[in-house]
Amino acid sequence: MKAVLVEPRQRLVLAETADPAPGPGQAVVEAEAIGVGYFDVMNLRNGTTSVPGVEVVGRVRDGRRVLALVLSGGYAEQVVADADQLYSVPENLDPADVVALGVNAMVAEGAVHRAAVAPGERVLVRGASGGIGVLATQIAHARGAEVTAVTSSAEYGERLLALGAAKTIDRTRERPEETYDVIIDTAAGPQVREHLELLRPNGRYVLCGGTAGVPEPEAFGPLMRDFHKSPTLFAFSLTSVSPEERRKSWDRVLELVVAGQLAAVRDQTFPLAGAAAALQHVEHGKSFGKVVLLNG
Ligand SMILES: NC(=O)c1ccc[n+]([C@@H]2O[C@H](COP(=O)([O-])OP(=O)(O)OC[C@H]3O[C@@H](n4cnc5c(N)ncnc54)[C@H](OP(=O)(O)O)[C@@H]3O)[C@@H](O)[C@H]2O)c1
């Protein structure tokens, strides 16, 4: 089979390599669509992968179409996945759309679920134009919340309004001035501090990404200073979520899709041979929604 191999100096090459051999409790997935995310950029930078890619939609040997989550190896014609990391995919959905939901949908749904977003609550989404943010915006809206989406351009603002945001904030020109019941933050960085200060009494802050960097401990000062408001901070990583919880979250995602309340948002699509360009596109931070690789 062909796979995207990481060569010295992080060069990516599509090359012939041995077919993967499944061990006990594993399955081979013939890839149709592969997700490209910031996570892959980080893994490549850290030198922790020989074949990038953590999410694949394709068919297993019995013909079922599945979403497979793996630790690495996704940028390939075939991937081996643990059986408990295969998630069902309705036949009527486009595989590229399903992978565009993939991990991002589980993070977005998991974050909104942990924060127990309720109808009428005010929710702020940071990084709203990103792979996770476009889905968190839709899911919070579907739960009846009034969503404010933070982005960096008027064009993306318009697209987020069409996805259910009630308001948008252009982070390059303005700062949020209202207060919020829930903040879903995929950006983090030093601005965590000023955003924690925007929580209303009993507010919940879900930190689920870090495109703007890792915050210093001082950024969390408002949690103790505003103790009387009983704020809650969730750090939320899908890595710590059990397979059963992931499956429940995926089922809730598919229910929203079937109900027409959630749609995949795809940015550019690249062939497997264009993996380097796809990763560069994600790294530049200018994608709206998910970048996808197609096999074949
Ligand atoms: N919790 C988990 O389990 C989990 C799983 C997968 C990924 N992640 C992490 O979640 C984060 C987001 O992932 P993603 O796939 O949604 O990323 P993405 O598609 O690259 O989107 C991130 C968005 O953040 C905004 N942004 C970039 N720099 C920013 C800054 N300095 N300040 C504020 N906003 C900024 C950009 O939108 P605008 O320019 O329009 O504002 C960008 O579109 C990454 O750190 C990723 O590693 C977490």
PDBQT file of the ligand as one rigid body, heavy atoms in Angstrom, charges set to zero:
ROOT
HETATM    1  N1  LIG A 301      -9.356  18.634  23.322  1.00  0.00    +0.000 N 
HETATM    2  C1  LIG A 301      -9.036  17.699  22.452  1.00  0.00    +0.000 C 
HETATM    3  O1  LIG A 301      -9.204  16.494  22.686  1.00  0.00    +0.000 OA
HETATM    4  C2  LIG A 301      -8.471  18.120  21.129  1.00  0.00    +0.000 A 
HETATM    5  C3  LIG A 301      -8.551  17.255  20.019  1.00  0.00    +0.000 A 
HETATM    6  C4  LIG A 301      -8.068  17.701  18.799  1.00  0.00    +0.000 A 
HETATM    7  C5  LIG A 301      -7.470  18.964  18.710  1.00  0.00    +0.000 A 
HETATM    8  N2  LIG A 301      -7.368  19.749  19.818  1.00  0.00    +0.000 N 
HETATM    9  C6  LIG A 301      -6.741  21.089  19.787  1.00  0.00    +0.000 C 
HETATM   10  O2  LIG A 301      -7.747  22.077  19.601  1.00  0.00    +0.000 OA
HETATM   11  C7  LIG A 301      -7.166  23.239  19.016  1.00  0.00    +0.000 C 
HETATM   12  C8  LIG A 301      -8.035  23.698  17.852  1.00  0.00    +0.000 C 
HETATM   13  O3  LIG A 301      -8.084  22.683  16.881  1.00  0.00    +0.000 OA
HETATM   14  P1  LIG A 301      -8.804  22.958  15.481  1.00  0.00    +0.000 P 
HETATM   15  O4  LIG A 301      -8.649  21.712  14.677  1.00  0.00    +0.000 OA
HETATM   16  O5  LIG A 301     -10.169  23.523  15.710  1.00  0.00    +0.000 OA
HETATM   17  O6  LIG A 301      -7.821  24.082  14.896  1.00  0.00    +0.000 OA
HETATM   18  P2  LIG A 301      -7.952  24.958  13.597  1.00  0.00    +0.000 P 
HETATM   19  O7  LIG A 301      -8.906  24.349  12.643  1.00  0.00    +0.000 OA
HETATM   20  O8  LIG A 301      -6.571  25.276  13.164  1.00  0.00    +0.000 OA
HETATM   21  O9  LIG A 301      -8.665  26.279  14.134  1.00  0.00    +0.000 OA
HETATM   22  C9  LIG A 301      -8.227  27.036  15.184  1.00  0.00    +0.000 C 
HETATM   23  C10 LIG A 301      -8.797  28.443  15.038  1.00  0.00    +0.000 C 
HETATM   24  O10 LIG A 301      -8.313  29.233  16.119  1.00  0.00    +0.000 OA
HETATM   25  C11 LIG A 301      -8.222  30.577  15.706  1.00  0.00    +0.000 C 
HETATM   26  N3  LIG A 301      -6.955  31.096  16.176  1.00  0.00    +0.000 N 
HETATM   27  C12 LIG A 301      -5.713  30.876  15.662  1.00  0.00    +0.000 A 
HETATM   28  N4  LIG A 301      -4.797  31.549  16.373  1.00  0.00    +0.000 NA
HETATM   29  C13 LIG A 301      -5.482  32.208  17.353  1.00  0.00    +0.000 A 
HETATM   30  C14 LIG A 301      -5.087  33.102  18.384  1.00  0.00    +0.000 A 
HETATM   31  N5  LIG A 301      -3.812  33.458  18.556  1.00  0.00    +0.000 N 
HETATM   32  N6  LIG A 301      -6.047  33.589  19.207  1.00  0.00    +0.000 NA
HETATM   33  C15 LIG A 301      -7.347  33.248  19.052  1.00  0.00    +0.000 A 
HETATM   34  N7  LIG A 301      -7.789  32.415  18.064  1.00  0.00    +0.000 NA
HETATM   35  C16 LIG A 301      -6.847  31.910  17.237  1.00  0.00    +0.000 A 
HETATM   36  C17 LIG A 301      -8.293  30.603  14.174  1.00  0.00    +0.000 C 
HETATM   37  O11 LIG A 301      -9.539  31.192  13.781  1.00  0.00    +0.000 OA
HETATM   38  P3  LIG A 301      -9.729  32.757  13.544  1.00  0.00    +0.000 P 
HETATM   39  O12 LIG A 301      -8.465  33.285  12.927  1.00  0.00    +0.000 OA
HETATM   40  O13 LIG A 301     -10.915  32.861  12.631  1.00  0.00    +0.000 OA
HETATM   41  O14 LIG A 301      -9.992  33.341  14.907  1.00  0.00    +0.000 OA
HETATM   42  C18 LIG A 301      -8.312  29.129  13.769  1.00  0.00    +0.000 C 
HETATM   43  O15 LIG A 301      -9.182  28.866  12.706  1.00  0.00    +0.000 OA
HETATM   44  C19 LIG A 301      -5.733  22.847  18.627  1.00  0.00    +0.000 C 
HETATM   45  O16 LIG A 301      -4.858  23.344  19.622  1.00  0.00    +0.000 OA
HETATM   46  C20 LIG A 301      -5.769  21.325  18.653  1.00  0.00    +0.000 C 
HETATM   47  O17 LIG A 301      -4.491  20.766  18.928  1.00  0.00    +0.000 OA
HETATM   48  C21 LIG A 301      -7.883  19.361  21.007  1.00  0.00    +0.000 A 
ENDROOT
TORSDOF 0
